[in-house]
Amino acid sequence: MRAGLVAMGIVGAVACGATSSDDGAGDATGGRPAQGPVSGGNPGQASGGSASDAGNANAAGAAGAAGAAGSSSSPKPVPGDVAFADDQVLEVRLTLSAEDWTELEEHGNREEYVPAAVRLSGAGFDGVALDSVGLRHKGNWTLHHCWDENGGIRDRTDECSKLSYKIKFDEYVADARFDGLKRINLHAASGDATRLHEFLGYATYRGFGVDAPRAVPARVFINDELQGLFIAVEEVDGRYTRAHYPHGPNGNLYKEVWPSSLSSDQDFLDALETNENAADISGIKGFVEAIAGADATNFVERMEPWVDLEQVLRYLAVDRAIKNWDGITAFYSPNSPHNFFWYQDDGEAGRFHLIPWDLDNVFWEFDPYMQPEQWVTADPLPDWNMEARDCTPRGVWDQTLTTLVTPPRCDRFLDLLAETSWQRFVELGEELLAGPLALGELNRKLSARRAQIAALVAEDPTMDAAAWEAAASTLPAVFERARRDFQALLERGLIDEPPPGEVPPIEPPPDDVDAKTEDTGLHVGGVTNFEFATAPEAEPANVFTYGDTLAVVAASWNTSSPISGIADLRFDFTFNEQPGQYDEYVALGVRASEPEVDVTGYASVVLTLRSSAARVVRIRLESPAYADAWGGIWSEFGVDVPVAAANQTLRLPLESFVYPTWAKDAWTAGQGFSVGDGEALRTVLLRFGGLIFAPAPTTDGSGDLVADSESAFIQIDNIYFR
């Protein structure tokens, strides 16, 4: 390491006794200081010092003083506190040779580091330059998908167009640090059209008192070429444990190994991320033995020395609420789930702590394991509240059995936790719904992050800003659905998995789906599939459209690439900029074959939608009651659903349709219902008149149309009640 770099505060020095290969016992900071690093200045700079202050040893490591030997009178900065400040946007400029760049892009699936130089800058600190770091691609499934599934040649389409990176600051210079960190992750999140899931997932965990990595946006350049927006995520390693567990900072960190008697000693050793050079796995083996010897009568007592069950329940509440289908309920192997760490602190208690990881797959519109709502998926996998009828690994995603998952309660720890602590889980779930998972809180965090990354999205060469706006606009509807599904989980309680065949499939028989039907409107007692023997002269019967004064709307009987069969219902629309916010609207309605139909005997309506681009569609219940009973109020009992370019089959519980406050605010004298919303909804269902589909325009955070004009379409098919 060049001496000049130390003097400039660019590289920190490892504390005495540390070894570069052992991420646990060495490089100790002595725990979180009473006073953290100052706001502003260089990352890692101690309070009261400056990079030129030769009398302050901490100041000599302005970009990594957490790894430097410092003055006993001044506290050491906490690793990552400047890099991951709340308002931080990192700029990362990487430089590497043409040969190494080619090697990385052609053979990145090898996950081998190539040498690079990096300069990092951001809010509150000067630019930090390190001229010899390691750079590689990361992402187990992604790298396999983008290379191995393409015959070993890099695929550059879709999610493979931009891949994640890991920077290892100490790969070539053993004591190099950035803000006390050895590594930083740059996640491309290419499978997340919003680039917001990971931010929101980690924030929800932290907001509910569960330790989780920190994440900030990053603008990344390689050889002065803009790569675009990435998510800089804190590496979970020895630096992490020092920053997050100051009272037990040097314990054992395990990645993706569960305290299961099916795990071997070698499994635990392979999973160890810290203290590898002096490996002692007796702690996790003791945890396993305590679980193995427990039953429902003594589980809580036996866990007391090993783990804080309250923390695990909080973790599980968030995990289920944000639909973390790729997390600790996903046992891809019978002995361990996915995307987590266990950390056993070395403090007085020496307990294990769960840490989440890799959250780009949260806040999906459905959970493909527990709640598969598309016809192409396999049967549902039992959720954590359901006792499985057997522990045979089940196929997920489809019926090919390519991917198998063991039901989560086949694990002894999760099973006993459910059996002994369900009521506390419900209490914590209600607390979560009222706190970090409250709609206002989720939407506040969404708006803040959305505004923060909008400029980065606009300049990203791999992203389309309008498509991103459309995808981000679907998240409020996703939040509502996640809350509703989580509330339903809490209300269902602990249940047994029913025998095969007792749960009717969501779809009707294929012959009914594509059977010929009459063009008479919505068929409440059967499938409305638009499979007419005779083509309608114009739009199908009982279909109507409307929009604002500048909108262009058209409905058609569509035989071009229908959702299924020979035809579906297509709604083409164009939004044109109106002078005010939220002034653009369009809608298509399908009236029932009869003027009024009692649908209170049904639990849900099922339908399939597809959109030309991701957007929210509000589905509303039509009824003559709005006009003749309530003075002509808007037909707004509805539910918002996210729709994308792929077919999406939705089962919408009728009880989930709500009348929004903003629609009530529009009532004038003589308008409105005086009964409760539940009773008013029942009136609408008793006098059901049809369905209305209202696609939302693509707007910015203030409610203005993103473009002067926006043309799109949705397709609707296979509507039926169940």
N, C-alpha and C positions, 0 to 999 in steps of 0.2 A: 504494500500500500504506500502511495506517495505521501511523504510527510506534509506536503502542502495542502492536501485534502483535509487532513485533520485540523490544521490551523484555520482553514476556511469554514470548519463546522459542517463539512459535507459527509464525512464518514465517521461513525462512532467506533470506539475500541471495545473489545470484549473484556468483561471483568476478569480479574485474576482467577485462575482455576477453571475457567470454562473451556470446553472443547467444541470445535465447530460442528462435529457430527452428533453431539448429544444435545438435544433441544430442551432438556428438562432441568437437570441439576445445575448447570452452569448459567452464567449471565444473569444472576439473580439481581433484582432491583430492591429487594427487601420489602416489597409490598407497595400498595398505593400510598403516595405521600399525602400528608395533611393538606398540602397546597399543590395543585396541579400546575401544568405549564401555563404561562401567560397567554392571553389572547393576542394575536398578532405576533410579529417577529418570526423567527425561524422555528421550524418544528423541533421540539425537544428543548428549546431554550428555557432555562430556569428563570423564575421570577427575580427581577432585580438585576439580571446580568445582560450581557450583550455578546455577540460573536467575537468582538474584539477585546473582551475583558479577560486578560490573561490570568487574573487572579481567581476566576471562577471556572473550575474544571468542567462543570456542566456545560458552560457556554462553548467549550471546545468541541462539543458534539451536537451542534445545532440541528443536524439532520439525523440524529440517532443517539442522543445522549443517554437514552435508557440503557444502551449497551456500553456506556463508558464509565470508568471509575471516576466518581465525582467527589466534591467537597462534602465532608461530614456535616457541615452546617447548613447546607442547602438541599432541599428535596430533589429527587430525580424525577424527570418527567415520566409520565405514563405512556408506554408504547401506543402509538396510534391516535393519541388525543387530538393532535393537530390535523393529521391526515384525514381523520374521519369526523371532523367537526360538522355540526348539523348543516351549516350553509355552504359546505365545501363543494367545489367543482374542481377536480384535479385535471391538470393538463399534463399528459405523459407523452414525451417525445423520445422515441427509440431510434437508435442508429445502429445498423449492422451491415456487414459486407454483403455484396451481391450473392456470393457463394452461400453464405449462411442463410440469407433470406430465401434463396431457392431451396436449400435443404429443409428449412422449416415448413415451407409451403408444400413441398412435394412429399415429405416424409414426417409430417407433424404427428402422425398417429404413433410414432415411436416414443413420443413424450420425452425426448432427449433435449437437454438445454443446448442452445447455441450462444456464443458470446455476443453481447451488445453493450452499447452505452445508453444511458438514460438521463434525461433531464425532467424533473418534476417541479411543477409550480402550482400555486393555488392561493386561495384567500388566506391572508394572515401569515404567509411565509414567503421568503424570497426563493428564487429558483435554486433547486438542489441538483447537482450533476454528479453522477457516478459513471466512471468510464469503463467499468468491467463488471457486468451483471449477467446472469443467466436468463434466457428467454425461451419458453416453449409453449406449445398449445396444451390445453387441458380439456377434460370432459370425456369420461369413459364411453358412454353411449354415443355421444356425438362423433368422436373420432372414429369409432368402429363404423358408425353409419356413413360417415363422409369419405372413408377410405375403403374399409374392408368390404362393405356392401357394394362398392363400385369397382371391384376387382383390383384393389390396391392403388387406384388412381384417384386423386383428390376430386371429389364432386364439388362444384362451385355454384350449385343452384339452391334455392330456398334457404333453409337454415344452415346449409353448408357454405353460404356465400361469405359469412363472417363468423370466425371461431374465437373461442375464449383463449386467453393467455395467462400464464403465471410468470411473474418476474421474481427471481431469486437474487436478492442483493448480495448475498455472501457466497454465491456459487464459486467465484474465482478469487475473491478477496475475503478471507474468513471472517474478519470483524467488520465488514461493511454493513451499514444500517441506513434506513430511511425512516426518520421519526421513531427510532427504536425498533423498527420492524425488520425482520429478515426477508419476508416475502409479501407480495401483494397479488391478489387475483383480479384479473380484468375479464369480467363475464360479458360475453356477447349477447346472451339472452335472446338468440335469434328465433327460438321457438315461441317467444312471447311477443306478440305484435304490439303490446302496449309498452314494453320495457319497464313496467311499473310493478309487476307482481313481487319481485324479490324485495324491493324497497318496502312495500306494504306488508309483506309477510314478516320480515324481521322486525319491523316497527310494531306490529301487533303483538308478537311475542314479548318484546321489551316493555311495551305498554302494559302488559299483564304480569309483569314481575318475573319474566323468564329470561335468563341470560341468552343473548343471541349476538352473532357477529354484526358489526357496523358496516354500512354501505353508503357510498356516495357516487354521484355521476362522474364520469371521466371522459375527456376528449383525448383521443389517442392518435398520434402520428407515428408512422414508421418510415424512416428515410425521407422525412418532410412531406410524406403523402398522407393525407387525412384518411384514417380508417373509420372514424365516426364515433358514435356514442357507445361506451361500455359502462358496466357497473363495477366500480372498484369495491371489492369485498374483502374484509379483514380475514387474513389467514388464521385458522384455528391451530395454534402451535404453542410453544413455550412463551413467546411474547404475549400471546393472547391470554394465557392463564395468569401471567403477571399483572396484566391490565385489568382483568375481570375478577380475579380471585386473590386479592392482595393478602388475605389472611391465611392462604394456603397455596402459594403461587407455583410451587415446584413439584407438584404431584404427577401422577400418571395420566396421560391423555390417550384414549383409545378411539380409533375411528372405525365405525361400522362393525362393531362386534357386540353381541348382546349377552347379558349374563344368563346364559343358557347352559344346561348340563350337556347339551349336544355339541358345544364348542370345546375344542381341544386346547391344551396349553399352547400349541403352535399357533392356533388361531389368535389367541390373546397376544402372543409375542409379535405376530405379524401385524396386528392392529395397533401396536404401541407407537405413539407419535412422539413421546418425550422419554427421557431417561433410558434410551435404548442401550447405552453402553454399560449400564448397571441394572439390567432389567430385573424387576421384582414384581411378579404378577400375583403374589399371594393375596393382595387386596381383592382383586376381581374374582379370584377363585373362592375367597371367603364369602363374597356377595352371592355367588352361584350356589354355594352350599347352604347358605341361609334361606334362599328361595326354595331349593330342593327339599329342605326339611320343614317347610311351612305348610299350613293348611288354613282354611278360612277362620279357624278359631285363634290362631296365633300369628297370622301373617303381618299385621300391623306392628305388633310387638317385635317380631324378629327383624323387620326392616329398619327399625329405629336407629341402630348403630350404623347402617349402611347407606341409607338414602332418605331424603326428605320427601315423603309421599305427597305432601301438599304441593311441592314444586313439580313433581311428575304429573299430578292431576291438572295443575295449571297448564303445563306443557300439552297434555292430551286435549284439554279443552280448546286451546288455540289450534292444535293440529287438526282436530275434527271440524272446527268452525270454519277454517279457511280452506277446507278440502285438500289437505296435504296428502294426496293419494300416493305420493312417491316417498313417504316418510316412514315413521316407526310402526305403522300398521301394515306396511307392505313387506311381508316376509317372503322375499324371492327365493331364499333358501330357508329350510325349516328352522334353522338356528339363529337367523338374524334378519332384521329388516334393513332399511336403507336410509341414507342421508342424515346422519346424526353422529355425535361424539358422546362418549361418557368420559367425564373428568373426575378423578378421585383426588380431592385436594389433600395437601400434606399439612393442613392446620390441625388444630386440636381435635376437631370432630372427625376429620378424615373421611367425609362422606362423598358419595358419587353424585354428579350433576349431569343432567341431560342438556346437550347443546344442539340446536337445529342447524341444518346445512342445506344449501342448494334448493332455494325456494322459488325458482322460476315457474314451477308447476303448481302453484297454489292459486286460489281464487279463480278456478275454472268454473265455467257455467254448469258443469256437472262433474260428479266424481265417478270416473270410469270403473272403479272397483266396487264401491258401496252403493252407488246409485246410477248404474248405466241406463241412460234414457235414450239411447239411440238403438235402432233395431239391429245395427251391425255388431253390437257388442255381445259379449258372453253373458251368462246369467250373473246376477249380482253376487258379490262376495259378502259374507257376513261382516257387519261392522263390529266395532269393539263392544257394543252392547248386546250382541247376539251370540249365544252359545252354539257353536257349530255342531251339526249332526255327526260330522266326522272330520278328521284332520287330513284328508287327502288333498294335496295341492290342487287348486282349481285354476282353470284357464281364465285369463282376463283379456280384454280388448276384443277378442273374437273367439270363434269356436275351434280354431286350429290347434289350441293347446301349445302354442309356441312359447308363450310367457305364462308361468305358473306362479301362484301365490298361495301360501298357506293361511287359512283364516287366523286373524290376530289372537283370538282367545285360545288358540291351541298352544300358545306360549304360556307357561306357568305363571310368570310374573304378571303379565297383562290380565290373565284370567282371574287370579286372586285379587288383583287390584280392583277389577270390576265388581267382583263378588263382595268385597269388604268395604268399598269406598264409593259406590255409585251415588248415594245421596249427596255426599260432599262434592262429587263431580257435577251434579245437577246444580247445586248452590253456586259453585264456581262458574258454571256455564251461564247462569243468570247474571252473575256479576260481570262476566265478559260481555254479554249482550248489552248491558247497560253502560259499559265502560269503553274499552278500546274497539269493540265491535259495534258500537252504536253507529247508526247511519251518519249522523252529523260528524262524528269523529273520523270515520273512514273517508267520508267525502272531503273533509278538511285536509287530511293528509294527502289524498289524491290530488286535490287542487294545487297544493303547495309543490308536490313533486312534479306534477304535470307542467306547471309554470316554469319550474327550474330546468327541466330538460327540453323544453320546446325548441329553444334555439339550437341545441345540439342535434335534435332530430332533423330540423330543417336543413342543416348542413351535411348530414350523414349521407355519404354516397350510396349506401345500401338500403336506405329507407325512403318511403314515400310519405311526406308529411300529412297529406290528406287521409291516407289509409291509417296512419298512426292516430290522427285525431278521431277517426271513426272508431277504431278499436278502443281507444281510451274512453270514448263516450259511452261504451257499453258497460264500463265497470260499475257505475252506480246501480244498474240493474243486477249485475252479478252479486254485488254486496247484499242487495235485498234478498236475492234467492239464497245466498249462503246463510244469512240470518234465519230465514224461514226453514231451511233444511236442518240447521243446527237445533233450532227450537223444537222441531218435530222429533229429532233424535232424543233430546232431553225428555220429551213427553212420552216417548215409547217405552222408556225404561229398559230393564234387563229382560230379554225375551229369548226363547229358544228358536233355532232355525226350523221352519216348517219342513215336513217331509217333501220329497220331490213331487211335483205335480199339484200341490195344494195351492200354490200361488199362480194365478192365471198369467200367461204372458201378456206383456203390454200391447202387443200387436194382434190384430184380428188375423184369421187365416188368410194366407196369400190370395186365395181365390176371391175373398171378399174385398181385399184391398184394390184389386184391379178389375173387379167385375163390372159389367155395364150397368150404369145407373141412369135415372131420369134427370133431365135438366129442369129441376123444380126448386132449386135453392138448397139450403142446408138441411140434410136429412138427420134429424136428431136420433132416430131409432136405428140408423145404419151408418155406413161409411159415405161421406161426401168426398168422392174421388175424381170428379170431373171426367169420368170415362163414359162419355155420351156416345150412343150409337149413331146419332145424327149431330153433326157439328152445329152449334148455335150460329145464327146469322151475325150476331155481334158479340157482346159480352154475355156470359151465362146468365140465366134467369136469376132474379132477386139479388143481383150484384149491383152495387152503386159506389160511386167515387165522389170525393170532394176535396177541396184544398183552399188555401188562402187566395187572395185576388190575383196574385202573380204566378201561382203554381200551375203546372201543366200535369194533368193526370189522365191515365187511360188503363182500363182493365181489358183483359183479353183471354179467350180460351186458347191456351198455349200448347202446341204440339212440338215445339222445338226444344229438345233436351229437357223433357219434363222430369219431375222428381221421381215418378214411377208410372208404369203403364204407358198409355199413349198421349196423355194430356194432364195438365194441371191448370191452376188459375194464376195468371201473371198480372202484376200491378207495376206499370211503368210510371215514373213520376219525375218531375223536375222542380227543384226548389230554385226560386229566384230571390235575390236579396231584397228584403223589405227594410224600411227605414229604422225599425226598432229591434230590440232584442227579443228572441223567442217568438218572432212574428211569422215564421215560416212553418206551415203544417200541411200535411196531406193525409188522406185516409181512404181505405177501401172497406166496404161492408158486404157481408153475405147474410141475407135475411133467411130465417127458417122457412120451411115449406108451408108452415101454418103461421098465422099472425101471432099467436101466443102458444107457447109450449111449456109445460111444467117439467123442469129438469132437476127438481130437488131430489129425485131418486138416484141421481148419479153423483159420483164423488169427484170426477175430474173430466176435463176435456183433453183429448190427445190430437195433435196435429203435427205436420211436418212443414218446415220452412226452409227456404234458402234465399240468400241475398247476393246481389252482385258485389257487395263489399260489407265488411263487418259494420254493424250498426245496431241500435236498440229499436225494437218494435214494441209498441204498446198494444196489447190485445185487450179489447174492451167488450163488455156484455151489452148488447142492445136490448131494449125493452120499451113497450108503450108506457110503462109506469113513469118514466122520466117526464113525459109530456102530460099525461092525463091525471097523474096523482101528485106530481111534485112541481107543477107549474112551468115545465119546459126547461128544466136544468140540463146541463150537459150529461151525455151518456158516458160517464167516466168511471164506473166500476171496472177496474182493469188491473193488469199486471204487466210490468216491463220485462222483456226478455231480450238477451243478446242473440243476434243472428249473424251467421257468417256465410262464406261462400260454399261451405260443405252442407249437405243435408243435415238437418237437426230435427229429430223427433222429440217433441216436448209433451210431457204429461203435466198439466196445470191443475192443481187442486182447485175446485170451485170456491172453496173457503178462502183461498189466497187472493181473490180479487178484492181490491180495496178502493174506496172513494177518497181521492187525495184532498188534503186540506186546501191546496190552491184552487181546486174546483169549487169547493164550498165558499171560498172567499169571493167568488164571482156571483153568488146568489144575490138577487134583488128582492124587493118586496113581493111577497106571495109565492116565492120559490123555496124549494128545499123540503127535506123530510125532517120531521121532529123526532122520529124514533131513532134508536141506536143504529149504527152502521150495520151490525149483524142482521137486524130485523129488516133493514132496507135492502140488504143483499138478498135476503130470502124472498122478498117481494119481486126483485128482478128475476130470480131463478124460477119463481112460480109463473112469471109472465115473460119468459125468455123469448126474445125476438130475433136473435142472430148474433154474429160476431163482427167486430170492427177491428181492422188492422191499421195501425198508424205508425209508419216508419219515421224515425227521428232524423232530422238533418244533421250533417256534420258541422258542429259548432265549436268555437273556441271556448276558453274558460269563462268568458263573459256572456255567452249565449248568442253571439253573432255568428252568422253563417261564415264558414271558413273561406269559401270562394263566392264570387258574385253569382254563380250558377252551379247547380249540382244535379246531375241526372243519374238515376239508378233504377233498380227494380227489385222486387221480391217475388218469390213463387210460393204458392200455398197448395197443399195437397193433403189428402187422406185425413179428413177431420172426422172424429167420432167421439162419443161420450162413453165413459166407463164408470 
